[in-house]
Amino acid sequence: MTLNDLYQIILDRQANPRPGSYTCELFAKGEDEILKKVGEEAVEVILAAKGQGNARLVEETADLLYHLLVLLASRGLSPADVEAELGRRRAPSPLAQS
């Protein structure tokens, strides 16, 4: 599954809530809960990187990316918005060309 596939599933859950869906539960609880989960997962990524092994790091990174995608969707943003920002950062500075 790609991140875009996951994002599309998240958007579907947002538009078509399903009973028992964790994603729908996050949307229903609101932004504060989503932000709390992003923070928790970020800490778990750090802990995994500091001594829990690569497999655990991958697992926690997946959790963080999922929650970040939920946050973006809750704000009406998309991974494309992030990609565009990364592209702007990669573009040469006009000052560097002088």
C-alpha positions in Angstrom: 0.0 0.0 0.0 1.3 3.4 -0.9 0.8 6.5 1.3 -1.5 7.9 -1.4 -3.6 4.7 -1.2 -3.8 5.1 2.6 -4.7 8.8 2.2 -7.6 7.8 -0.2 -8.9 5.4 2.4 -8.7 8.1 5.1 -10.7 10.5 2.8 -13.3 7.8 2.2 -13.7 7.3 6.0 -14.0 11.0 6.4 -16.7 11.2 3.8 -18.4 7.9 4.6 -18.1 7.2 8.3 -18.3 3.6 9.3 -19.1 2.3 12.8 -16.1 0.8 14.5 -13.6 2.6 12.2 -10.6 4.0 14.2 -10.2 6.7 11.5 -13.8 7.8 11.8 -13.4 7.8 15.6 -10.4 10.2 15.3 -12.4 12.5 13.0 -15.3 12.5 15.4 -13.1 13.3 18.4 -11.7 16.3 16.6 -8.4 18.0 16.0 -7.2 18.0 19.5 -7.3 14.2 19.7 -5.6 13.9 16.3 -2.8 16.2 17.4 -2.4 14.2 20.6 -2.0 11.0 18.6 0.5 12.7 16.3 2.5 13.8 19.3 2.4 10.3 20.9 3.5 8.6 17.7 6.4 11.1 17.2 7.7 10.2 20.7 7.3 6.5 19.9 9.4 7.0 16.7 12.1 8.6 18.8 12.1 5.8 21.4 12.1 3.1 18.7 15.1 4.8 17.0 17.0 5.0 20.3 17.0 1.3 21.0 14.1 -0.8 19.9 15.4 -1.9 16.6 14.7 -1.2 13.0 11.5 -3.3 12.8 10.0 -1.3 15.6 11.2 2.0 14.0 9.4 1.1 10.8 6.2 0.2 12.7 6.2 3.4 14.6 7.0 5.5 11.5 4.0 3.9 9.8 1.8 4.9 12.8 3.1 8.5 12.7 2.6 8.8 8.9 -1.0 7.5 9.2 -1.8 10.0 11.9 -0.2 12.8 9.9 -2.3 11.9 7.0 -5.4 12.0 9.2 -4.4 15.5 10.4 -3.9 16.7 6.8 -7.3 15.3 5.8 -8.9 17.0 8.7 -7.5 20.3 7.5 -8.5 19.8 3.9 -4.9 19.3 2.9 -3.2 16.5 1.1 0.2 14.9 0.6 0.4 16.8 -2.6 0.5 20.0 -0.6 3.5 18.7 1.3 5.1 17.5 -1.9 4.7 21.0 -3.4 6.3 22.5 -0.3 9.2 20.1 -0.6 9.6 21.1 -4.3 9.7 24.8 -3.4 12.4 24.0 -0.9 14.4 22.2 -3.5 14.1 25.0 -6.0 17.3 27.2 -6.3 17.1 30.4 -4.4 16.9 33.5 -6.7 19.6 35.1 -4.6 22.0 32.1 -5.3 21.7 32.9 -9.1 22.9 36.5 -8.7 
